[in-house]
């Protein structure tokens, strides 16, 4: 699955849930997306739910931002670093973030960053339209990415 396919699929699943919560307050929606509730009532939302696993080991994991609004990707590549095409990055260069590198590619590894799964973060960046909240994630249209790809 490409990053773009993941974004679109997650947005569809997210939309179905939020639409069903019509009339709910922001706080009620944030509560609804708590890990334990989602695992029990929306097992199809995340493949880890069926395994009883979390993407990040933390108490009070909130799944509203399954992806982080600071995550940037371009399936065609963002730029080239040391001969390797970079496909994703963290826009704020979070200290918990790492790079996952292969011989040819670089991807952002967010496995140690819990920022988007904290309730305060969710409330601060909340938008009933998850895809709008994630609008900057698909960086392929970004002029910096276009210029970098012209050099590749």
N, CA, C and O of each residue as an XYZ file, in Angstrom:
608
protein
N       0.851     -1.178      0.000
C       0.000      0.000      0.000
C       0.898      1.243      0.000
O       1.853      1.328      0.772
N       0.588      2.180     -0.851
C       1.360      3.418     -0.890
C       0.925      4.336      0.248
O      -0.115      4.118      0.870
N       1.723      5.356      0.512
C       1.335      6.344      1.526
C      -0.001      6.986      1.148
O      -0.870      7.144      2.005
N      -0.174      7.356     -0.115
C      -1.410      8.008     -0.569
C      -2.607      7.075     -0.392
O      -3.669      7.511      0.052
N      -2.449      5.818     -0.729
C      -3.540      4.850     -0.543
C      -3.894      4.730      0.934
O      -5.071      4.679      1.292
N      -2.868      4.685      1.800
C      -3.124      4.622      3.235
C      -3.895      5.861      3.699
O      -4.871      5.740      4.441
N      -3.465      7.048      3.270
C      -4.129      8.283      3.670
C      -5.598      8.269      3.244
O      -6.474      8.581      4.050
N      -5.871      7.916      2.010
C      -7.245      7.910      1.504
C      -8.106      6.864      2.205
O      -9.257      7.136      2.548
N      -7.558      5.675      2.419
C      -8.313      4.623      3.095
C      -8.612      4.996      4.554
O      -9.731      4.802      5.029
N      -7.626      5.521      5.247
C      -7.833      5.934      6.637
C      -8.851      7.063      6.700
O      -9.691      7.086      7.600
N      -8.790      7.990      5.765
C      -9.760      9.097      5.730
C     -11.181      8.568      5.545
O     -12.112      9.068      6.177
N     -11.360      7.562      4.686
C     -12.702      6.968      4.484
C     -13.207      6.319      5.767
O     -14.352      6.534      6.165
N     -12.360      5.530      6.409
C     -12.777      4.870      7.660
C     -13.088      5.901      8.735
O     -14.075      5.783      9.460
N     -12.248      6.895      8.826
C     -12.417      7.954      9.820
C     -13.738      8.688      9.580
O     -14.492      8.934     10.521
N     -14.018      9.036      8.330
C     -15.237      9.752      7.961
C     -16.478      8.966      8.365
O     -17.424      9.543      8.901
N     -16.490      7.648      8.115
C     -17.652      6.817      8.486
C     -17.917      6.891      9.980
O     -19.066      7.003     10.408
N     -16.863      6.827     10.767
C     -17.030      6.873     12.223
C     -17.529      8.241     12.669
O     -18.497      8.329     13.424
N     -16.889      9.295     12.218
C     -17.271     10.648     12.646
C     -18.689     10.987     12.170
O     -19.451     11.617     12.903
N     -19.044     10.577     10.960
C     -20.407     10.824     10.472
C     -21.449     10.157     11.356
O     -22.531     10.703     11.571
N     -21.122      8.974     11.868
C     -22.046      8.260     12.758
C     -22.172      8.959     14.112
O     -23.122      8.708     14.853
N     -21.229      9.823     14.433
C     -21.247     10.553     15.702
C     -21.847     11.951     15.536
O     -21.539     12.863     16.303
N     -22.695     12.104     14.538
C     -23.320     13.394     14.243
C     -23.935     13.988     15.510
O     -24.694     13.320     16.214
N     -23.610     15.222     15.789
C     -24.136     15.906     16.972
C     -23.255     15.759     18.202
O     -23.492     16.419     19.213
N     -22.244     14.905     18.131
C     -21.348     14.716     19.280
C     -20.424     15.919     19.407
O     -20.053     16.543     18.413
N     -20.062     16.230     20.634
C     -19.127     17.329     20.879
C     -17.702     16.886     20.528
O     -17.439     15.698     20.339
N     -16.806     17.841     20.447
C     -15.400     17.529     20.199
C     -14.906     16.561     21.268
O     -14.258     15.562     20.958
N     -15.210     16.856     22.510
C     -14.734     16.004     23.606
C     -15.291     14.588     23.495
O     -14.581     13.621     23.769
N     -16.548     14.457     23.098
C     -17.145     13.122     22.934
C     -16.471     12.359     21.789
O     -16.251     11.151     21.886
N     -16.154     13.056     20.727
C     -15.474     12.391     19.611
C     -14.067     11.974     20.022
O     -13.634     10.863     19.715
N     -13.357     12.851     20.708
C     -12.006     12.504     21.180
C     -12.084     11.286     22.108
O     -11.270     10.369     21.995
N     -13.044     11.272     23.010
C     -13.236     10.117     23.901
C     -13.499      8.845     23.104
O     -12.965      7.782     23.422
N     -14.320      8.959     22.075
C     -14.696      7.810     21.262
C     -13.470      7.138     20.648
O     -13.443      5.917     20.492
N     -12.463      7.926     20.301
C     -11.274      7.408     19.633
C     -10.214      6.876     20.596
O      -9.088      6.613     20.173
N     -10.539      6.713     21.861
C      -9.599      6.084     22.785
C      -9.346      4.639     22.329
O     -10.261      3.949     21.880
N      -8.112      4.207     22.452
C      -7.683      2.898     21.951
C      -8.623      1.762     22.369
O      -9.097      1.018     21.511
N      -8.896      1.616     23.648
C      -9.705      0.478     24.119
C     -11.099      0.487     23.503
O     -11.626     -0.560     23.125
N     -11.682      1.656     23.406
C     -13.015      1.758     22.806
C     -12.966      1.382     21.321
O     -13.796      0.609     20.842
N     -12.005      1.924     20.611
C     -11.884      1.633     19.180
C     -11.590      0.154     18.948
O     -12.153     -0.450     18.035
N     -10.735     -0.421     19.746
C     -10.380     -1.841     19.577
C     -11.611     -2.731     19.744
O     -11.784     -3.709     19.016
N     -12.457     -2.384     20.704
C     -13.656     -3.189     20.962
C     -14.772     -2.950     19.949
O     -15.469     -3.889     19.565
N     -14.948     -1.714     19.518
C     -16.124     -1.367     18.713
C     -15.844     -1.113     17.229
O     -16.776     -1.080     16.425
N     -14.608     -0.938     16.866
C     -14.242     -0.695     15.461
C     -12.966     -1.445     15.122
O     -11.971     -0.852     14.705
N     -13.011     -2.749     15.306
C     -11.832     -3.593     15.116
C     -11.253     -3.498     13.709
O     -10.073     -3.789     13.507
N     -12.066     -3.096     12.737
C     -11.580     -3.000     11.371
C     -10.832     -1.697     11.086
O     -10.263     -1.542     10.006
N     -10.822     -0.769     12.028
C     -10.173      0.521     11.815
C      -8.649      0.386     11.715
O      -8.008      1.069     10.917
N      -8.095     -0.484     12.517
C      -6.640     -0.649     12.558
C      -6.302     -2.135     12.607
O      -6.884     -2.865     13.409
N      -5.377     -2.602     11.769
C      -5.023     -4.024     11.791
C      -4.402     -4.477     13.114
O      -4.424     -5.668     13.425
N      -3.856     -3.558     13.887
C      -3.266     -3.937     15.177
C      -4.325     -4.289     16.220
O      -4.045     -5.040     17.155
N      -5.536     -3.754     16.069
C      -6.600     -4.029     17.045
C      -6.868     -5.530     17.161
O      -7.033     -6.048     18.265
N      -6.912     -6.217     16.042
C      -7.202     -7.654     16.040
C      -6.136     -8.446     16.791
O      -6.404     -9.533     17.303
N      -4.932     -7.894     16.853
C      -3.827     -8.550     17.559
C      -3.732     -8.098     19.010
O      -2.885     -8.586     19.758
N      -4.596     -7.166     19.413
C      -4.538     -6.629     20.769
C      -3.285     -5.795     21.004
O      -2.824     -5.667     22.138
N      -2.735     -5.228     19.935
C      -1.503     -4.450     20.031
C      -1.783     -2.969     19.807
O      -2.797     -2.585     19.225
N      -0.854     -2.158     20.287
C      -0.891     -0.722     20.068
C       0.251     -0.343     19.141
O       1.278     -1.021     19.097
N       0.069      0.743     18.403
C       1.157      1.240     17.554
C       2.241      1.896     18.402
O       3.406      1.949     18.010
N       1.840      2.393     19.567
C       2.761      3.039     20.510
C       2.382      2.579     21.915
O       1.215      2.649     22.302
N       3.350      2.116     22.665
C       3.074      1.676     24.032
C       2.977      2.891     24.945
O       3.988      3.476     25.335
N       1.760      3.256     25.273
C       1.508      4.393     26.147
C       0.127      4.228     26.761
O      -0.750      3.582     26.187
N      -0.050      4.813     27.921
C      -1.373      4.841     28.523
C      -2.190      5.882     27.794
O      -1.643      6.842     27.251
N      -3.486      5.699     27.781
C      -4.401      6.674     27.183
C      -4.079      6.981     25.729
O      -4.136      8.137     25.309
N      -3.744      5.962     24.964
C      -3.490      6.121     23.538
C      -4.774      6.553     22.846
O      -5.801      5.883     22.959
N      -4.719      7.660     22.138
C      -5.876      8.131     21.386
C      -5.600      7.892     19.907
O      -4.528      8.231     19.407
N      -6.563      7.313     19.218
C      -6.385      6.911     17.829
C      -6.964      7.905     16.829
O      -7.003      7.612     15.634
N      -7.414      9.068     17.282
C      -7.997     10.031     16.349
C      -7.014     10.364     15.236
O      -7.368     10.345     14.058
N      -5.776     10.669     15.617
C      -4.748     10.911     14.613
C      -3.952      9.634     14.417
O      -2.849      9.475     14.941
N      -4.536      8.741     13.658
C      -3.845      7.502     13.292
C      -2.546      7.857     12.579
O      -1.547      7.148     12.700
N      -2.569      8.930     11.854
C      -1.373      9.497     11.238
C      -1.170     10.882     11.823
O      -2.128     11.507     12.279
N       0.017     11.352     11.815
C       0.335     12.649     12.415
C       0.234     13.765     11.380
O       0.720     13.606     10.260
N      -0.384     14.886     11.731
C      -0.442     16.014     10.808
C       0.941     16.560     10.427
O       1.057     17.314      9.461
N       1.976     16.194     11.165
C       3.332     16.634     10.847
C       4.082     15.660      9.936
O       5.192     15.954      9.491
N       3.483     14.513      9.662
C       4.096     13.528      8.778
C       3.930     14.008      7.338
O       2.826     14.363      6.925
N       5.004     14.022      6.587
C       4.981     14.424      5.184
C       5.478     13.261      4.336
O       6.447     12.588      4.687
N       4.803     13.036      3.221
C       5.215     11.964      2.330
C       5.012     12.377      0.879
O       4.246     13.291      0.572
N       5.703     11.692      0.018
C       5.477     11.792     -1.415
C       5.872     10.439     -1.999
O       7.036     10.044     -1.943
N       4.894      9.736     -2.557
C       5.164      8.404     -3.093
C       6.166      8.415     -4.236
O       6.787      7.394     -4.531
N       6.325      9.565     -4.879
C       7.318      9.677     -5.947
C       8.688     10.065     -5.401
O       9.685     10.019     -6.123
N       8.734     10.443     -4.138
C       9.976     10.853     -3.500
C       9.993     12.345     -3.244
O       9.513     13.131     -4.060
N      10.546     12.730     -2.112
C      10.639     14.134     -1.718
C      11.940     14.741     -2.224
O      11.952     15.817     -2.821
N      13.032     14.031     -1.974
C      14.345     14.497     -2.399
C      15.306     13.320     -2.336
O      14.899     12.188     -2.074
N      16.572     13.591     -2.575
C      17.599     12.549     -2.532
C      18.672     12.977     -1.544
O      19.185     14.095     -1.603
N      19.001     12.064     -0.632
C      20.029     12.312      0.369
C      21.047     11.177      0.268
O      20.695     10.004      0.394
N      22.281     11.528      0.043
C      23.361     10.531     -0.076
C      22.995      9.412     -1.055
O      23.260      8.238     -0.800
N      22.388      9.793     -2.169
C      22.036      8.824     -3.205
C      20.788      8.008     -2.928
O      20.445      7.119     -3.707
N      20.098      8.300     -1.819
C      18.879      7.562     -1.469
C      17.674      8.487     -1.582
O      17.712      9.633     -1.135
N      16.601      7.973     -2.188
C      15.389      8.759     -2.332
C      14.628      8.766     -1.000
O      14.334      7.719     -0.424
N      14.320      9.984     -0.530
C      13.557     10.118      0.720
C      12.082     10.225      0.353
O      11.688     11.046     -0.475
N      11.266      9.368      0.996
C       9.838      9.313      0.718
C       8.978      9.951      1.804
O       7.814     10.274      1.563
N       9.535     10.134      2.983
C       8.736     10.721      4.066
C       9.647     11.390      5.081
O      10.836     11.086      5.178
N       9.046     12.323      5.845
C       9.802     13.058      6.855
C       8.846     13.627      7.898
O       7.627     13.576      7.736
N       9.414     14.164      8.961
C       8.648     14.842     10.004
C       8.843     16.345      9.818
O       9.971     16.838      9.821
N       7.737     17.065      9.657
C       7.805     18.500      9.394
C       8.390     19.288     10.556
O       8.926     20.377     10.351
N       8.296     18.753     11.787
C       8.853     19.454     12.942
C      10.145     18.792     13.430
O      10.717     19.198     14.442
N      10.588     17.786     12.710
C      11.810     17.065     13.067
C      11.793     16.665     14.545
O      12.728     16.946     15.296
N      10.705     16.002     14.937
C      10.532     15.581     16.332
C      11.729     14.759     16.797
O      12.224     13.891     16.078
N      12.177     15.046     18.000
C      13.381     14.372     18.516
C      13.190     12.868     18.639
O      14.163     12.116     18.591
N      11.945     12.420     18.797
C      11.671     10.984     18.915
C      11.690     10.282     17.558
O      11.763      9.055     17.488
N      11.624     11.060     16.491
C      11.607     10.485     15.152
C      12.971      9.964     14.739
O      14.007     10.439     15.203
N      12.947      8.989     13.866
C      14.177      8.393     13.351
C      14.003      8.167     11.851
O      12.911      8.322     11.303
N      15.084      7.804     11.216
C      15.034      7.421      9.811
C      15.094      5.915      9.707
O      15.820      5.251     10.447
N      14.322      5.389      8.781
C      14.447      3.992      8.390
C      15.048      4.012      6.989
O      14.464      4.569      6.061
N      16.220      3.399      6.847
C      16.919      3.446      5.569
C      17.153      2.054      5.001
O      17.453      1.097      5.715
N      17.003      1.989      3.693
C      17.404      0.802      2.942
C      18.549      1.244      2.030
O      19.021      2.376      2.136
N      18.992      0.372      1.148
C      20.074      0.750      0.231
C      19.659      1.870     -0.705
O      20.502      2.628     -1.184
N      18.344      1.980     -0.971
C      17.881      2.946     -1.963
C      16.908      3.985     -1.434
O      16.616      4.958     -2.130
N      16.397      3.805     -0.219
C      15.301      4.672      0.240
C      15.455      5.104      1.694
O      16.124      4.455      2.498
N      14.811      6.220      1.993
C      14.732      6.734      3.365
C      13.255      6.995      3.673
O      12.542      7.627      2.893
N      12.819      6.495      4.827
C      11.448      6.709      5.293
C      11.502      7.228      6.728
O      12.423      6.901      7.477
N      10.538      8.015      7.096
C      10.426      8.499      8.473
C       9.945      7.356      9.359
O       9.000      6.653      9.002
N      10.574      7.169     10.489
C      10.170      6.179     11.485
C       9.628      6.934     12.687
O      10.380      7.555     13.437
N       8.320      6.874     12.859
C       7.643      7.607     13.935
C       7.308      6.708     15.124
O       6.554      7.110     16.010
N       7.854      5.515     15.147
C       7.450      4.526     16.145
C       7.712      4.951     17.589
O       7.051      4.456     18.501
N       8.647      5.843     17.810
C       8.940      6.293     19.171
C       8.248      7.609     19.537
O       8.380      8.089     20.663
N       7.523      8.183     18.599
C       6.869      9.480     18.840
C       5.398      9.273     19.177
O       4.652      8.681     18.397
N       4.992      9.756     20.326
C       3.602      9.596     20.758
C       2.807     10.901     20.679
O       1.640     10.947     21.067
N       3.431     11.936     20.186
C       2.804     13.259     20.138
C       1.367     13.246     19.605
O       0.489     13.779     20.282
N       1.075     12.669     18.433
C      -0.288     12.776     17.905
C      -1.309     11.905     18.637
O      -2.504     11.984     18.351
N      -0.860     11.090     19.561
C      -1.778     10.201     20.278
C      -2.133     10.702     21.667
O      -2.794     10.001     22.433
N      -1.707     11.890     21.989
C      -2.058     12.516     23.270
C      -3.337     13.323     23.095
O      -3.531     13.989     22.078
N      -4.204     13.255     24.095
C      -5.493     13.963     24.033
C      -5.317     15.464     23.796
O      -6.073     16.054     23.023
N      -4.352     16.080     24.435
C      -4.157     17.525     24.276
C      -3.803     17.855     22.826
O      -4.283     18.852     22.286
N      -2.979     17.040     22.200
C      -2.618     17.247     20.800
C      -3.846     17.094     19.911
O      -4.074     17.900     19.010
N      -4.632     16.056     20.171
C      -5.837     15.817     19.367
C      -6.782     17.008     19.477
O      -7.287     17.496     18.466
N      -7.019     17.471     20.686
C      -7.913     18.628     20.867
C      -7.363     19.868     20.161
O      -8.124     20.615     19.547
N      -6.067     20.092     20.240
C      -5.464     21.279     19.628
C      -5.583     21.260     18.103
O      -5.803     22.305     17.490
N      -5.441     20.094     17.489
C      -5.430     19.974     16.033
C      -6.726     19.380     15.475
O      -6.808     19.042     14.295
N      -7.719     19.262     16.326
C      -8.969     18.593     15.958
C      -9.647     19.251     14.763
O      -9.712     20.475     14.652
N     -10.138     18.416     13.892
C     -11.004     18.823     12.790
C     -11.906     17.618     12.533
O     -11.415     16.496     12.414
N     -13.198     17.832     12.447
C     -14.107     16.712     12.175
C     -13.763     16.041     10.856
O     -14.042     14.858     10.660
N     -13.163     16.791      9.965
C     -12.710     16.256      8.691
C     -11.227     15.910      8.837
O     -10.363     16.774      8.684
N     -10.946     14.662      9.129
C      -9.581     14.201      9.385
C      -8.664     14.486      8.195
O      -7.502     14.852      8.370
N      -9.192     14.315      6.998
C      -8.356     14.548      5.822
C      -7.966     16.018      5.712
O      -6.870     16.336      5.250
N      -8.847     16.908      6.129
C      -8.487     18.331      6.130
C      -7.397     18.584      7.173
O      -6.473     19.360      6.930
N      -7.502     17.933      8.331
C      -6.468     18.075      9.367
C      -5.130     17.539      8.870
O      -4.072     17.999      9.299
N      -5.182     16.570      7.967
C      -3.974     15.931      7.430
C      -3.573     16.512      6.073
O      -2.728     15.937      5.386
N      -4.157     17.627      5.681
C      -4.013     18.178      4.321
C      -2.572     18.414      3.878
O      -2.297     18.379      2.678
N      -1.660     18.649      4.787
C      -0.275     18.906      4.388
C       0.571     17.640      4.323
O       1.735     17.690      3.925
N      -0.008     16.503      4.712
C       0.764     15.258      4.731
C       1.224     14.822      3.350
O       2.373     14.419      3.166
N       0.318     14.905      2.380
C       0.697     14.525      1.015
C       1.481     15.685      0.422
O       0.905     16.654     -0.072
N       2.787     15.574      0.479
C       3.678     16.670      0.094
C       4.013     16.672     -1.389
O       4.811     17.500     -1.830
N       3.432     15.778     -2.167
C       3.786     15.700     -3.586
C       3.485     16.988     -4.340
O       4.190     17.311     -5.296
N       2.477     17.721     -3.946
C       2.151     18.969     -4.626
C       2.962     20.149     -4.128
O       2.874     21.242     -4.688
N       3.738     19.944     -3.098
C       4.544     21.005     -2.502
C       5.603     21.469     -3.495
O       6.267     20.643     -4.121
N       5.766     22.771     -3.643
C       6.721     23.300     -4.619
C       8.156     22.869     -4.323
O       8.942     22.677     -5.250
N       8.503     22.718     -3.074
C       9.857     22.260     -2.718
C      10.076     20.844     -3.239
O      11.148     20.524     -3.752
N       9.049     19.991     -3.104
C       9.155     18.621     -3.592
C       9.250     18.620     -5.112
O      10.059     17.885     -5.678
N       8.441     19.426     -5.775
C       8.508     19.486     -7.245
C       9.904     19.893     -7.705
O      10.448     19.296     -8.634
N      10.485     20.902     -7.062
C      11.829     21.349     -7.440
C      12.862     20.261     -7.169
O      13.768     20.047     -7.975
N      12.726     19.569     -6.029
C      13.683     18.501     -5.703
C      13.568     17.372     -6.724
O      14.578     16.809     -7.146
N      12.333     17.040     -7.123
C      12.151     15.950     -8.085
C      12.652     16.328     -9.483
O      13.036     15.449    -10.254
N      12.652     17.598     -9.813
C      13.190     18.027    -11.103
C      14.686     17.751    -11.175
O      15.236     17.568    -12.261
N      15.347     17.721    -10.008
C      16.797     17.481     -9.972
C      17.125     16.005     -9.976
O      18.261     15.624    -10.258
N      16.141     15.161     -9.665
C      16.386     13.717     -9.549
C      16.574     13.095    -10.930
O      16.791     11.888    -11.039
